[in-house]
């Protein structure tokens, strides 16, 4: 069964950094798009960053220049390097992968940025 599993969340002070990881368990071939979403408290889930199988990336404007998405196709992993974190980055971060046309979501990892 396909299951993304996130790790790397935690509590960090404003200006700090965190690196999120997502392991795509249960897959044989490299997924198509791999994405990071986040859901701040009381708000809707939003797309943060996307990376294609070929490495093309896109970011929401609010994280451009601070966050970097990357992937390791051999390891079936996707990462989100988050620098210069702000309190407004506080959210549950979710990994989503597209595998043979089906989207699979992880359970999420909490990121809390204190001011």
N, C-alpha and C positions, 0 to 999 in steps of 0.2 A: 504494500500500500504506500502511495506517495505521501510523504509528510515532511514539510519544511519545519525545521527546528531552529529557533533563534536563541542567541546567547550574547552576553556582553553588556547588557544594560546595567544601570546602577544610578547612584547619586553622585553628582559632580558639581563643583562650583562654577558659576558663570565665568566664561573664558577658558574653561577646561576642555578636555577632549575625551571621547569614547570611541571605541571601535566595536560595531555590531557585526556578528557573524550569523549566517544562516546556512545550515546544512540541508541539502535536499535529499532526504532519505527515501529509499525505495525506488529510485530511478536508475535506468541503465544508460540512457543517452543524455547528452547535455540538453537542458531545457531551452526553450525559446527565450522570451523575455523573462527577466528576473527583476523584481521590483521591491522597493521599500515604501511602505505606507506608515502613517502615524495617526493616532487619534488622541488629541488633547482632551483633558477633562471637560465634559459637557459639550463637546463639539463633534462634528462629523469627521469620519476618517478621510484623510487626504493623501494623495500620491506625493511622495517626496522625491524619489529618484527611480529611474529605469535604466537598465542596461540590456542591450540585445545580445544574442549569441555571438555576434561579431565584435562586440565591445562598444557599440555606439551608446552614448549616454544622454540622458535628459534629466533636468532638475526643476523643481518648483523654484520660483524666483527667490523665495525667502531663504533658501539654503545655498544658492549659487555662490561659489567662492569659499564656502566653509565646509561643505560636505563633499565626499568623493565616494562614488559607488564603483565597485570592482567585482570581478568574478574569477573563479578558477574552475574552468570547465572540467579539468581532469579530476578534481576533488569534488565536483558538484557543489561548490560553495559560492555564496555571494556575500559581500562585505559592504559595510557603510562606515567610512571614517568620518567622524564628526568633530570638527575643530571649532574653536571660538564659540562654544555653546552659549546659548542665551536662555533665560528663564522661559521664554515662549517656545522653546524647543521641547519643553516637558510634555511627554505623551507616552502612550504605549506604542511601540514600534513593531510593525508586522512585516513579515516577508511573504511575498506572493510569487509563485512561479507558474509559468504556463508550460504545460507538458502535454504534447499531442492535442492541443486545442482545449484542454481543461485547466482551469485555474485552481491552484491549491494554496491554502493559507496556513501560516504558522499560528501558534497560540499567542505570540506577542511577547515582548520584553519591555519592562518599564524603564524609561529614562527620566530622571528628575534632575533639573538644573536649578540650583539654589542661587539666590542673588546675593 
